[in-house]
Amino acid sequence: MRFRETALPVLVVAAALAVLWYLAAIALNWQVVANTLARSGQHFGTWDILAGTLGYNRPLLPAPHQILDELWRSTVPLPVTSRRSLVLHGWITLEAALVGFGLGVAAGVLAAVAIVHIRALERSLMPWIIASQAIPVLALAPIVIVALGTLGLEGLLPKALIAAYLCFFPVAIAMTKGLNAPDLLARDLMRTYSASRAQVFWKLRVPSSLPFLFAGLKIAAAGAVVGAIVAELPTGAQAGLGARLLSGSYYGQTLQIWAALLAAAMLSATLVGLLAATERLVNRRMGVRA
Amino acid sequence: MATIEARGLSLTYRTEDGPVHALSDVSLTVASGEFVSLIGPSGCGKTTLLRVIADLEKPTGGTVRVNGVTPEEARLRRDYGYVFQAPALLPWRRIESNVTLPLEVMGVSRAERRARAQRQLEMVGLGGFGRKFPWQLSGGMQQRASIARALAFDPALLLMDEPFGALDEIVRDHLNEQLLALWARTQKTVVFVTHSIPEAVFLSTRIVVMSPRPGRITDVVPCDLGPQRPLEIRETPEFLRIAQRVREGLRAGHSYEV
């Protein structure tokens, strides 16, 4: 029952995607493989091309099993300290993403609390918060990284700041909405108790805001990983998943690119999954109807 | 001694379509231990009057004294137990912690909170339901929980704004009986807003009839049916006579012009 409701739909979609992917890999790699075989001077047939499209070492679009194989080879058999280990690079990115997530969430929550309590801030601060998101992170990241680099700040912190920049917005917006969620009735009720502002905040606004906060956190978690990766690109790609993406594209290593992409996706999915699990725990404690 | 003393109250809202006179020259005295109902059609200012008494709304004219102080002072010293039309239970708190919410705000110790919540829940017939979440209770039970919450801190005044308006008639009859028993036991002063004539006559010691545009008092009907009121009292001539007078008062206020 549970399997049919939860896992089955996901597996069906995954299977459909895999089929489409294989077809696309065959179509996209066909010409390259055919040319290569022709240059080798050997005799070859359609089946040889077909097999080649799914096993070529520098394909335009690698087949799923090739990516999984690359992912395996760059994690399990390698020591984590190896320069080729995706575990090493994944950890470097994750570290920056997590620090950035913490900073961004803290800043977003603080901004929301300030906006909710100081009426004037809503009008003065909100336009800036929204404007900040109109700047593409791809344009901002190199400026920030280079500027901080000249100040001697390198490594984790500049990357974390870019990740934080992407986390801040969804959390600030969601939290502002959540803290303002209690209806007039509930606020009137607290007023008849002559509750203090702090009591209204902790007993009414904060519990009301949690569903909104979790929605914001999930967007922020995915954003943090993207931010950390983007921030790894401008510095000439020393380490991190961003570095693997960049060096992969320098040298036409599509397998390496796709393996790094998949690793990044798995990082994001894990973070979002952890948040979803936390949300379920919180919901259970708060009596949310299953 | 007068618990509530309102003199020449008026409240005018400024709207884009011009001023709306929610209350116009309303004077009312409620003595300690009385059960006073405010009755009238929508827009007659009965809820507004209750909100002014509770300091949820500021009048634009006139004065109110509650136990000798202003409504704001009375609110700050926690004189009001207010029951809204909706139960307004916080969905993330169990029933018992909803009842202890005002006690938490007022700094009552944990043990005392729990004891009082248990007592109040038993008084409204919800003894075994403290660990439930609000959504697990029926509408009538939720409203009883909200009454328990209003009584938990033993307020001087119980203000009720159409507390049973959203419930079906069978539940409403039942809760009316329970409320009457509760009132007899606690001797609280109650101001009760309703638009049901039988409900007002059944519960009250006095009925204040109001009419809209502008919101004003058109009649005050004494309702001396005595403390013992079984549901059957609603068939007695005395009951019907009072109900008739209330109905006439409502009609005199042109409240049913459409």
Chai-1 contact restraints between the chains, C-beta under 6 A:
chainA,res_idxA,chainB,res_idxB,connection_type,confidence,min_distance_angstrom,max_distance_angstrom,comment,restraint_id
A,L185,B,F84,contact,1.0,0.0,6.0,A-B,restraint_1
A,L185,B,A88,contact,1.0,0.0,6.0,A-B,restraint_2
A,A186,B,A88,contact,1.0,0.0,6.0,A-B,restraint_3
A,D188,B,L56,contact,1.0,0.0,6.0,A-B,restraint_4
A,L189,B,A88,contact,1.0,0.0,6.0,A-B,restraint_5
A,T192,B,A54,contact,1.0,0.0,6.0,A-B,restraint_6
A,T192,B,Y80,contact,1.0,0.0,6.0,A-B,restraint_7
A,T192,B,Y82,contact,1.0,0.0,6.0,A-B,restraint_8
A,Y193,B,P102,contact,1.0,0.0,6.0,A-B,restraint_9
A,Y193,B,V105,contact,1.0,0.0,6.0,A-B,restraint_10
A,S194,B,R75,contact,1.0,0.0,6.0,A-B,restraint_11
A,S194,B,L76,contact,1.0,0.0,6.0,A-B,restraint_12
A,A195,B,V105,contact,1.0,0.0,6.0,A-B,restraint_13
A,Q199,B,V105,contact,1.0,0.0,6.0,A-B,restraint_14
A,P207,B,W92,contact,1.0,0.0,6.0,A-B,restraint_15
A,M286,B,W92,contact,1.0,0.0,6.0,A-B,restraint_16
A,G287,B,W92,contact,1.0,0.0,6.0,A-B,restraint_17
A,G287,B,F133,contact,1.0,0.0,6.0,A-B,restraint_18
A,R289,B,W135,contact,1.0,0.0,6.0,A-B,restraint_19
